[in-house]
Amino acid sequence: MKKLIALVILIVLTSLIAVSCMPKSMEIATSLEMSEDLREEDCEIFVNSQQEANTIEDWGVLYLFEANDLYGFKDIDGEIIIEPQYYFAHDFSEGLAFVWGVEGREDQTGFIDLTGNLVIPLPTAHTAGDFSEGFAHVSVREWYFDYEQTFIHGLLGPYIFINRAGENVFSQEFLNADSFRHGFSRVLLWNGRVAFIDTTGENAFGMEFKDARDFADGYAKVTLLDGTRTHIDRLGNILDMGDWLLIEG
């Protein structure tokens, strides 16, 4: 009986979160008010989980596996969908996966779809990030740098951003870059400073930083050019939030 009561409570709470997170324009939302105890982050977690579920439903899921030092993909039942044939491969993200072709088939380097077709050929690519929010950052040529310049030591760039058509969307290169999250990508500029770009490739806040972390819970840790450690919100406002360790990420 206790288990049954707990199950009923869980179902009711889940229903309340789902209804509270629905747009106000929806008919059902006009007859219900959001609970005062429901936090904004609860809504965000629920919406994100729903979006992830929709993504999986839309694109399907394949799982990376290795056999004889080559990589391929299986479905959820363990059936081989794409034979192991790549020196290296990433997991699928937004229906595409980055792969390196084997010897004699280097022209197969790039992004493949769920059927194994090479839909974005990148024969000179050295590394790439996964697709996120419609973009992927890719290093497409060899380069050399001065090891004395410690701010670029060990990086694999320079990087460009491509869209799902394989086009260089921003027409500029970055020393390093992260995947887009919540509409922003953290990039390392050629002057050694860090910035956040938006989906147009522009400096989202018109600011450069000595260092920065990705956004977490709506805020990002940043170190200003004068060495001050602080936080910014998603509008680029500098916030006095005390200890830099306040927010994880």
Backbone as CSV, one residue per row, in Angstrom:
resi,resn,N_x,N_y,N_z,CA_x,CA_y,CA_z,C_x,C_y,C_z
1,MET,0.819,-1.203,0.000,0.000,0.000,0.000,0.865,1.270,0.000
2,LYS,1.948,1.245,0.807,2.836,2.413,0.844,3.434,2.689,-0.528
3,LYS,3.828,1.602,-1.234,4.406,1.783,-2.567,3.380,2.380,-3.519
4,LEU,2.125,1.965,-3.395,1.070,2.487,-4.267,0.853,3.965,-4.007
5,ILE,0.819,4.351,-2.716,0.639,5.769,-2.375,1.794,6.601,-2.916
6,ALA,3.025,6.086,-2.763,4.194,6.813,-3.265,4.125,6.987,-4.773
7,LEU,3.659,5.948,-5.483,3.546,6.027,-6.940,2.529,7.070,-7.352
8,VAL,1.382,7.118,-6.637,0.350,8.116,-6.948,0.884,9.521,-6.731
9,ILE,1.602,9.733,-5.622,2.174,11.055,-5.343,3.153,11.459,-6.421
10,LEU,3.995,10.529,-6.870,4.977,10.829,-7.920,4.288,11.230,-9.211
11,ILE,3.218,10.512,-9.569,2.490,10.838,-10.806,1.873,12.226,-10.716
12,VAL,1.284,12.542,-9.542,0.651,13.858,-9.366,1.674,14.966,-9.456
13,LEU,2.828,14.801,-8.789,3.874,15.826,-8.829,4.398,16.030,-10.230
14,THR,4.609,14.935,-10.962,5.088,15.044,-12.347,4.096,15.802,-13.199
15,SER,2.813,15.535,-13.004,1.772,16.222,-13.770,1.763,17.704,-13.462
16,LEU,1.949,18.061,-12.168,1.975,19.466,-11.779,3.128,20.203,-12.420
17,ILE,4.323,19.579,-12.451,5.491,20.214,-13.078,5.251,20.414,-14.559
18,ALA,4.735,19.393,-15.222,4.501,19.486,-16.657,3.524,20.589,-16.979
19,VAL,2.417,20.694,-16.213,1.414,21.717,-16.479,1.985,23.091,-16.197
20,SER,2.746,23.219,-15.103,3.281,24.516,-14.729,4.276,25.030,-15.726
21,CYS,4.960,24.147,-16.462,5.970,24.554,-17.416,5.388,24.810,-18.801
22,MET,4.108,24.578,-18.998,3.512,24.796,-20.312,3.367,26.284,-20.582
23,PRO,3.423,26.683,-21.860,3.228,28.081,-22.213,1.870,28.560,-21.745
24,LYS,1.767,29.844,-21.343,0.517,30.416,-20.886,-0.537,30.427,-21.975
25,SER,-0.099,30.440,-23.244,-1.039,30.506,-24.355,-1.818,29.213,-24.532
26,MET,-1.315,28.114,-23.953,-2.005,26.852,-24.104,-3.276,26.860,-23.265
27,GLU,-4.338,26.234,-23.786,-5.647,26.278,-23.157,-5.617,25.771,-21.722
28,ILE,-4.881,24.683,-21.505,-4.872,24.113,-20.160,-4.189,25.020,-19.164
29,ALA,-3.231,25.835,-19.651,-2.494,26.708,-18.744,-3.360,27.857,-18.263
30,THR,-4.404,28.225,-18.989,-5.245,29.344,-18.599,-6.091,29.013,-17.383
31,SER,-6.276,27.732,-17.094,-7.119,27.328,-15.975,-6.327,26.913,-14.754
32,LEU,-4.993,26.941,-14.855,-4.160,26.527,-13.737,-3.097,27.575,-13.474
33,GLU,-2.717,27.765,-12.221,-1.656,28.688,-11.847,-0.451,27.896,-11.404
34,MET,0.736,28.447,-11.679,1.958,27.760,-11.268,2.082,27.776,-9.752
35,SER,2.435,26.643,-9.197,2.628,26.551,-7.759,3.737,27.488,-7.313
36,GLU,3.523,28.185,-6.186,4.542,29.106,-5.676,5.795,28.367,-5.240
37,ASP,5.641,27.073,-4.950,6.789,26.285,-4.500,7.616,25.761,-5.655
38,LEU,7.130,25.904,-6.932,7.839,25.372,-8.088,8.911,26.351,-8.519
39,ARG,10.157,25.937,-8.465,11.261,26.808,-8.833,11.439,26.843,-10.338
40,GLU,12.016,27.954,-10.826,12.248,28.112,-12.266,13.146,27.017,-12.811
41,GLU,14.159,26.592,-12.006,15.070,25.575,-12.494,14.384,24.224,-12.652
42,ASP,13.315,23.969,-11.860,12.561,22.733,-12.013,11.912,22.679,-13.385
43,CYS,11.358,23.823,-13.797,10.750,23.912,-15.129,11.793,23.677,-16.201
44,GLU,12.978,24.295,-16.022,14.023,24.176,-17.031,14.478,22.736,-17.165
45,ILE,14.621,22.028,-16.020,15.031,20.634,-16.061,14.003,19.810,-16.802
46,PHE,12.718,20.052,-16.518,11.666,19.279,-17.176,11.643,19.552,-18.670
47,VAL,11.701,20.833,-19.050,11.664,21.183,-20.466,12.853,20.595,-21.202
48,ASN,14.047,20.688,-20.587,15.236,20.129,-21.221,15.104,18.629,-21.415
49,SER,14.530,17.929,-20.413,14.374,16.486,-20.532,13.393,16.144,-21.636
50,GLN,12.352,16.957,-21.788,11.390,16.721,-22.851,12.020,16.957,-24.215
51,GLN,12.828,18.021,-24.321,13.506,18.315,-25.583,14.463,17.198,-25.947
52,GLU,15.171,16.661,-24.947,16.099,15.565,-25.202,15.342,14.341,-25.700
53,ALA,14.188,14.076,-25.076,13.391,12.929,-25.494,12.910,13.098,-26.928
54,ASN,12.496,14.329,-27.266,12.061,14.585,-28.634,13.191,14.401,-29.622
55,THR,14.387,14.823,-29.205,15.551,14.662,-30.070,15.818,13.190,-30.353
56,ILE,15.775,12.371,-29.313,16.006,10.941,-29.481,14.951,10.337,-30.392
57,GLU,13.696,10.757,-30.206,12.615,10.211,-31.018,12.776,10.612,-32.479
58,ASP,13.195,11.857,-32.695,13.327,12.356,-34.065,14.491,11.712,-34.802
59,TRP,15.640,11.531,-34.117,16.857,11.101,-34.788,17.205,9.641,-34.568
60,GLY,16.637,9.026,-33.575,17.021,7.658,-33.288,18.342,7.623,-32.534
61,VAL,18.727,6.441,-32.108,19.949,6.300,-31.315,20.798,5.171,-31.889
62,LEU,22.076,5.457,-32.098,23.052,4.439,-32.439,24.194,4.532,-31.440
63,TYR,24.820,3.393,-31.155,25.856,3.346,-30.135,27.193,2.950,-30.754
64,LEU,28.211,3.713,-30.377,29.562,3.493,-30.871,30.136,2.209,-30.282
65,PHE,30.825,1.422,-31.121,31.530,0.254,-30.602,32.824,0.057,-31.388
66,GLU,33.755,-0.714,-30.798,35.072,-0.940,-31.394,35.261,-2.424,-31.669
67,ALA,35.831,-2.713,-32.817,36.176,-4.092,-33.169,37.425,-4.076,-34.033
68,ASN,38.469,-4.773,-33.580,39.733,-4.836,-34.328,40.296,-3.445,-34.591
69,ASP,40.229,-2.602,-33.561,40.787,-1.244,-33.615,40.054,-0.341,-34.598
70,LEU,38.883,-0.700,-35.013,38.064,0.151,-35.869,36.718,0.388,-35.187
71,TYR,36.063,1.491,-35.580,34.831,1.886,-34.913,33.641,1.803,-35.864
72,GLY,32.521,1.359,-35.295,31.268,1.316,-36.025,30.134,1.645,-35.065
73,PHE,28.890,1.358,-35.498,27.736,1.721,-34.678,26.710,0.586,-34.652
74,LYS,26.125,0.369,-33.475,25.053,-0.598,-33.293,23.791,0.122,-32.845
75,ASP,22.640,-0.557,-33.039,21.408,0.002,-32.511,21.185,-0.486,-31.090
76,ILE,20.068,-0.130,-30.499,19.805,-0.444,-29.098,19.703,-1.951,-28.851
77,ASP,19.413,-2.713,-29.902,19.308,-4.163,-29.778,20.633,-4.878,-30.025
78,GLY,21.695,-4.097,-30.288,23.001,-4.692,-30.522,23.246,-5.083,-31.966
79,GLU,22.314,-4.767,-32.854,22.502,-5.086,-34.267,23.430,-4.071,-34.911
80,ILE,24.404,-4.542,-35.675,25.352,-3.647,-36.335,24.655,-2.920,-37.481
81,ILE,24.615,-1.603,-37.378,23.994,-0.770,-38.412,25.060,-0.206,-39.345
82,ILE,26.180,0.205,-38.776,27.301,0.725,-39.564,28.529,-0.095,-39.194
83,GLU,29.053,-0.836,-40.144,30.184,-1.727,-39.897,31.393,-0.954,-39.375
84,PRO,32.186,-1.570,-38.481,33.409,-0.918,-37.995,34.371,-0.679,-39.148
85,GLN,34.673,0.583,-39.398,35.477,0.953,-40.558,36.230,2.264,-40.377
86,TYR,36.171,2.848,-39.180,36.788,4.151,-38.958,37.904,4.050,-37.936
87,TYR,38.959,4.825,-38.175,40.042,4.908,-37.199,39.539,5.476,-35.880
88,PHE,38.606,6.404,-35.973,38.087,7.078,-34.789,36.698,7.598,-35.118
89,ALA,35.851,7.711,-34.102,34.503,8.214,-34.322,33.946,8.801,-33.038
90,HIS,33.039,9.747,-33.192,32.301,10.309,-32.070,30.920,9.659,-31.996
91,ASP,30.295,9.781,-30.843,28.896,9.397,-30.737,28.036,10.333,-31.593
92,PHE,26.841,9.876,-31.917,25.925,10.718,-32.676,25.377,11.842,-31.796
93,SER,25.233,12.996,-32.404,24.616,14.148,-31.759,23.824,14.894,-32.817
94,GLU,22.559,15.119,-32.548,21.662,15.761,-33.509,21.669,15.032,-34.849
95,GLY,21.772,13.713,-34.774,21.670,12.888,-35.968,22.924,12.777,-36.807
96,LEU,24.046,13.332,-36.344,25.309,13.301,-37.090,26.447,12.875,-36.165
97,ALA,27.446,12.197,-36.743,28.622,11.782,-35.967,29.881,12.064,-36.774
98,PHE,30.900,12.576,-36.097,32.180,12.831,-36.751,33.001,11.545,-36.791
99,VAL,33.584,11.229,-37.967,34.396,10.021,-38.131,35.664,10.353,-38.905
100,TRP,36.715,9.553,-38.627,37.948,9.604,-39.417,38.002,8.368,-40.290
101,GLY,38.248,8.564,-41.583,38.349,7.433,-42.489,39.607,6.617,-42.277
102,VAL,39.557,5.343,-42.651,40.712,4.468,-42.517,41.690,4.722,-43.654
103,GLU,42.870,4.108,-43.568,43.895,4.285,-44.591,43.343,3.886,-45.958
104,GLY,43.570,4.753,-46.905,43.044,4.521,-48.247,41.653,5.072,-48.441
105,ARG,41.012,5.457,-47.332,39.675,6.034,-47.403,39.612,7.309,-46.563
106,GLU,40.704,8.075,-46.589,40.741,9.306,-45.818,39.670,10.282,-46.263
107,ASP,39.202,10.116,-47.513,38.163,11.017,-48.007,36.822,10.759,-47.321
108,GLN,36.764,9.723,-46.477,35.544,9.433,-45.732,35.501,10.142,-44.380
109,THR,36.455,11.015,-44.145,36.463,11.791,-42.906,35.424,12.898,-42.984
110,GLY,34.679,13.065,-41.898,33.657,14.102,-41.821,32.503,13.642,-40.961
111,PHE,31.318,14.120,-41.242,30.135,13.751,-40.472,29.259,12.805,-41.279
112,ILE,28.864,11.707,-40.638,27.970,10.746,-41.269,26.584,10.858,-40.638
113,ASP,25.570,10.383,-41.387,24.229,10.333,-40.829,23.961,8.951,-40.243
114,LEU,22.751,8.704,-39.816,22.416,7.459,-39.126,22.437,6.242,-40.040
115,THR,22.539,6.462,-41.349,22.652,5.338,-42.281,24.093,5.075,-42.668
116,GLY,25.021,5.916,-42.186,26.435,5.753,-42.511,26.874,6.547,-43.716
117,ASN,25.977,7.311,-44.327,26.346,8.134,-45.473,27.142,9.348,-45.015
118,LEU,28.215,9.655,-45.731,29.021,10.832,-45.420,28.299,12.055,-45.976
119,VAL,27.662,12.803,-45.111,26.841,13.935,-45.560,27.595,15.255,-45.485
120,ILE,28.658,15.317,-44.655,29.501,16.516,-44.600,30.945,16.064,-44.728
121,PRO,31.478,15.971,-45.936,32.879,15.554,-46.102,33.838,16.633,-45.629
122,LEU,34.810,16.227,-44.807,35.831,17.148,-44.294,37.171,16.429,-44.378
123,PRO,37.687,16.212,-45.576,38.880,15.368,-45.756,40.126,15.871,-45.051
124,THR,40.196,17.182,-44.732,41.390,17.714,-44.071,41.182,17.911,-42.570
125,ALA,40.038,17.512,-42.054,39.734,17.761,-40.639,40.638,16.949,-39.726
126,HIS,41.092,17.565,-38.647,41.911,16.897,-37.641,41.085,16.532,-36.413
127,THR,40.129,17.373,-36.092,39.261,17.104,-34.954,38.000,17.930,-35.127
128,ALA,36.971,17.569,-34.394,35.702,18.287,-34.475,34.915,18.094,-33.198
129,GLY,34.073,19.051,-32.891,33.138,18.904,-31.797,31.836,18.328,-32.316
130,ASP,30.997,17.864,-31.414,29.705,17.330,-31.817,28.761,18.465,-32.196
131,PHE,27.780,18.154,-33.023,26.766,19.150,-33.353,25.939,19.468,-32.114
132,SER,25.719,20.749,-31.914,24.908,21.234,-30.819,24.233,22.523,-31.256
133,GLU,22.929,22.568,-31.140,22.143,23.733,-31.547,22.381,24.085,-33.006
134,GLY,22.652,23.052,-33.821,22.772,23.250,-35.264,24.163,23.585,-35.764
135,PHE,25.161,23.656,-34.869,26.523,24.013,-35.255,27.523,23.008,-34.689
136,ALA,28.678,22.904,-35.360,29.793,22.116,-34.846,31.080,22.886,-35.107
137,HIS,32.021,22.839,-34.165,33.317,23.478,-34.371,34.296,22.425,-34.884
138,VAL,35.069,22.801,-35.897,35.914,21.846,-36.610,37.279,22.461,-36.863
139,SER,38.331,21.648,-36.673,39.680,22.047,-37.066,39.983,21.384,-38.400
140,VAL,40.169,22.180,-39.444,40.216,21.621,-40.799,41.569,21.754,-41.487
141,ARG,42.585,22.214,-40.788,43.891,22.314,-41.438,44.989,22.217,-40.395
142,GLU,46.172,21.820,-40.847,47.324,21.776,-39.944,47.792,23.191,-39.641
143,TRP,48.375,23.338,-38.468,48.940,24.633,-38.133,50.054,24.458,-37.127
144,TYR,50.838,25.478,-36.977,51.967,25.450,-36.066,51.933,26.707,-35.215
145,PHE,52.470,26.600,-34.017,52.466,27.762,-33.146,53.693,27.757,-32.266
146,ASP,53.987,28.922,-31.726,55.152,29.120,-30.881,54.847,28.600,-29.472
147,TYR,55.597,27.606,-29.011,55.339,27.033,-27.699,55.588,28.031,-26.571
148,GLU,56.286,29.133,-26.856,56.493,30.133,-25.826,55.204,30.888,-25.528
149,GLN,54.270,30.880,-26.471,52.992,31.552,-26.253,52.084,30.587,-25.486
150,THR,52.216,30.636,-24.177,51.583,29.610,-23.350,50.065,29.586,-23.472
151,PHE,49.451,30.696,-23.907,47.999,30.709,-23.939,47.428,29.863,-25.071
152,ILE,48.277,29.414,-26.019,47.774,28.517,-27.057,48.514,27.180,-27.046
153,HIS,49.284,26.955,-26.012,50.060,25.720,-25.944,49.154,24.498,-25.922
154,GLY,49.393,23.564,-26.809,48.710,22.289,-26.781,47.351,22.249,-27.441
155,LEU,46.898,23.334,-28.032,45.578,23.333,-28.652,45.621,22.706,-30.043
156,LEU,44.472,22.220,-30.486,44.384,21.531,-31.774,43.794,22.395,-32.877
157,GLY,43.467,23.627,-32.583,42.812,24.514,-33.558,43.735,24.860,-34.712
158,PRO,43.406,25.857,-35.507,42.271,26.757,-35.276,40.953,26.114,-35.684
159,TYR,39.865,26.653,-35.136,38.548,26.091,-35.373,37.673,27.044,-36.177
160,ILE,36.826,26.446,-36.997,35.737,27.171,-37.628,34.436,26.532,-37.160
161,PHE,33.332,27.210,-37.398,32.025,26.638,-37.105,31.313,26.339,-38.419
162,ILE,30.731,25.151,-38.489,29.964,24.777,-39.671,28.517,24.504,-39.263
163,ASN,27.624,24.602,-40.261,26.237,24.226,-40.026,25.994,22.832,-40.593
164,ARG,24.755,22.390,-40.615,24.447,21.035,-41.063,24.635,20.869,-42.571
165,ALA,24.835,21.969,-43.272,25.152,21.887,-44.695,26.660,21.863,-44.936
166,GLY,27.446,21.918,-43.839,28.902,21.901,-43.953,29.504,23.242,-44.294
167,GLU,28.726,24.303,-44.201,29.200,25.637,-44.566,29.902,26.307,-43.385
168,ASN,30.978,27.038,-43.687,31.661,27.842,-42.684,30.793,29.067,-42.419
169,VAL,30.067,29.052,-41.315,28.999,30.028,-41.136,29.474,31.389,-40.648
170,PHE,30.626,31.447,-39.980,31.045,32.706,-39.394,32.221,33.359,-40.115
171,SER,32.859,32.653,-41.034,33.969,33.199,-41.825,35.098,33.739,-40.949
172,GLN,35.333,33.104,-39.829,36.470,33.469,-38.986,36.938,32.233,-38.236
173,GLU,38.163,32.297,-37.746,38.757,31.178,-37.048,39.011,31.540,-35.589
174,PHE,38.993,30.522,-34.738,39.249,30.705,-33.312,40.342,29.739,-32.883
175,LEU,41.142,30.164,-31.901,42.200,29.289,-31.403,41.624,28.061,-30.721
176,ASN,40.484,28.231,-30.079,39.793,27.107,-29.470,38.321,27.470,-29.367
177,ALA,37.473,26.470,-29.199,36.042,26.729,-29.144,35.336,25.601,-28.420
178,ASP,34.180,25.901,-27.874,33.313,24.909,-27.246,32.016,24.811,-28.033
179,SER,31.274,23.763,-27.780,29.972,23.607,-28.422,29.011,24.686,-27.934
180,PHE,28.018,24.990,-28.757,27.005,25.949,-28.344,26.128,25.350,-27.253
181,ARG,25.848,26.172,-26.247,24.934,25.810,-25.172,24.099,27.037,-24.841
182,HIS,22.801,26.884,-24.866,21.895,27.994,-24.557,22.167,29.207,-25.440
183,GLY,22.576,28.956,-26.690,22.763,30.055,-27.637,24.130,30.693,-27.631
184,PHE,25.060,30.207,-26.793,26.405,30.787,-26.713,27.478,29.721,-26.874
185,SER,28.610,30.134,-27.440,29.796,29.291,-27.463,30.952,30.092,-26.878
186,ARG,31.719,29.455,-26.011,32.908,30.075,-25.425,34.075,29.829,-26.371
187,VAL,34.748,30.888,-26.815,35.831,30.754,-27.793,37.088,31.451,-27.294
188,LEU,38.228,30.981,-27.791,39.511,31.614,-27.507,39.916,32.407,-28.738
189,LEU,40.074,33.717,-28.561,40.396,34.610,-29.661,41.893,34.598,-29.946
190,TRP,42.271,35.197,-31.073,43.677,35.196,-31.478,44.544,36.071,-30.585
191,ASN,43.939,36.956,-29.803,44.722,37.769,-28.868,44.886,37.078,-27.515
192,GLY,44.414,35.817,-27.415,44.567,35.066,-26.188,43.468,35.301,-25.177
193,ARG,42.482,36.114,-25.540,41.377,36.381,-24.636,40.187,35.465,-24.953
194,VAL,39.297,35.371,-23.987,38.123,34.519,-24.125,36.889,35.393,-24.337
195,ALA,35.988,34.912,-25.173,34.734,35.629,-25.405,33.612,34.615,-25.592
196,PHE,32.390,35.105,-25.503,31.225,34.296,-25.824,30.627,34.816,-27.127
197,ILE,30.460,33.925,-28.110,29.817,34.332,-29.349,28.396,33.788,-29.371
198,ASP,27.535,34.491,-30.118,26.170,34.012,-30.285,26.059,33.254,-31.602
199,THR,24.864,32.877,-32.000,24.674,32.043,-33.187,24.833,32.820,-34.488
200,THR,25.182,34.100,-34.398,25.559,34.864,-35.593,27.079,34.976,-35.712
201,GLY,27.797,34.473,-34.720,29.254,34.554,-34.718,29.791,35.831,-34.098
202,GLU,28.897,36.693,-33.626,29.323,37.959,-33.038,29.603,37.794,-31.546
203,ASN,30.443,38.694,-31.023,30.709,38.728,-29.592,29.393,39.043,-28.887
204,ALA,28.880,38.088,-28.144,27.518,38.204,-27.616,27.353,39.380,-26.665
205,PHE,28.384,39.697,-25.897,28.257,40.724,-24.872,29.165,41.925,-25.127
206,GLY,29.923,41.861,-26.221,30.848,42.954,-26.509,31.989,43.030,-25.519
207,MET,32.284,41.907,-24.855,33.338,41.888,-23.849,34.315,40.753,-24.113
208,GLU,35.554,40.945,-23.681,36.562,39.901,-23.708,37.046,39.673,-22.282
209,PHE,37.459,38.444,-22.003,37.827,38.080,-20.640,39.206,37.434,-20.623
210,LYS,39.847,37.526,-19.468,41.108,36.831,-19.285,40.872,35.335,-19.209
211,ASP,39.737,34.948,-18.636,39.338,33.544,-18.543,37.830,33.504,-18.353
212,ALA,37.219,32.380,-18.689,35.784,32.231,-18.501,35.430,30.754,-18.475
213,ARG,34.345,30.434,-17.806,33.803,29.081,-17.777,32.459,29.079,-18.505
214,ASP,31.965,27.909,-18.828,30.670,27.802,-19.472,29.562,28.231,-18.510
215,PHE,28.411,28.577,-19.084,27.263,28.939,-18.275,26.726,27.729,-17.529
216,ALA,26.347,27.960,-16.285,25.712,26.938,-15.461,24.704,27.642,-14.572
217,ASP,23.473,27.152,-14.567,22.409,27.758,-13.770,22.187,29.225,-14.119
218,GLY,22.442,29.576,-15.388,22.173,30.939,-15.838,23.319,31.909,-15.663
219,TYR,24.444,31.440,-15.109,25.588,32.316,-14.861,26.873,31.670,-15.353
220,ALA,27.875,32.503,-15.598,29.186,32.002,-15.998,30.258,32.678,-15.145
221,LYS,31.213,31.896,-14.688,32.374,32.459,-13.999,33.271,33.125,-15.034
222,VAL,33.736,34.314,-14.760,34.645,35.004,-15.672,35.742,35.691,-14.861
223,THR,36.885,35.846,-15.498,37.960,36.666,-14.947,38.131,37.864,-15.862
224,LEU,37.879,39.042,-15.344,37.995,40.251,-16.148,39.458,40.509,-16.504
225,LEU,39.657,41.411,-17.455,41.017,41.674,-17.934,41.914,42.246,-16.838
226,ASP,41.305,42.851,-15.813,42.117,43.380,-14.713,42.380,42.339,-13.635
227,GLY,41.931,41.096,-13.870,42.169,40.017,-12.930,41.033,39.766,-11.953
228,THR,40.025,40.610,-11.962,38.891,40.433,-11.055,38.087,39.192,-11.439
229,ARG,37.819,38.346,-10.465,37.010,37.153,-10.711,35.574,37.424,-10.277
230,THR,34.636,37.208,-11.199,33.252,37.532,-10.924,32.350,36.617,-11.752
231,HIS,31.106,37.022,-11.942,30.144,36.254,-12.724,29.410,37.178,-13.683
232,ILE,28.908,36.616,-14.778,28.007,37.339,-15.664,26.743,36.488,-15.843
233,ASP,25.636,37.172,-16.163,24.426,36.438,-16.492,24.308,36.327,-18.006
234,ARG,23.199,35.796,-18.503,23.060,35.533,-19.932,22.769,36.797,-20.733
235,LEU,22.669,37.932,-20.045,22.565,39.216,-20.727,23.905,39.942,-20.748
236,GLY,24.904,39.335,-20.122,26.226,39.944,-20.076,26.423,40.897,-18.918
237,ASN,25.461,40.944,-18.000,25.592,41.810,-16.828,26.608,41.217,-15.859
238,ILE,27.503,42.064,-15.366,28.485,41.633,-14.380,27.834,41.662,-13.010
239,LEU,27.916,40.549,-12.297,27.222,40.403,-11.018,28.213,40.250,-9.877
240,ASP,27.923,40.907,-8.780,28.723,40.744,-7.577,28.083,39.630,-6.754
241,MET,28.614,38.419,-6.907,28.023,37.258,-6.245,28.954,36.658,-5.211
242,GLY,29.954,37.406,-4.831,30.848,36.904,-3.788,31.828,35.876,-4.305
243,ASP,31.942,34.779,-3.558,32.941,33.749,-3.824,32.811,33.219,-5.244
244,TRP,33.929,33.137,-5.984,33.959,32.636,-7.373,33.552,31.179,-7.428
245,LEU,33.666,30.479,-6.307,33.323,29.077,-6.266,31.836,28.837,-5.998
246,LEU,31.073,29.908,-5.938,29.655,29.792,-5.617,28.917,28.909,-6.600
247,ILE,29.254,29.031,-7.880,28.549,28.277,-8.923,29.486,27.252,-9.518
248,GLU,29.042,26.026,-9.578,29.842,24.970,-10.191,29.814,25.112,-11.703
249,GLY,30.890,24.616,-12.368,30.913,24.630,-13.829,31.973,25.525,-14.375
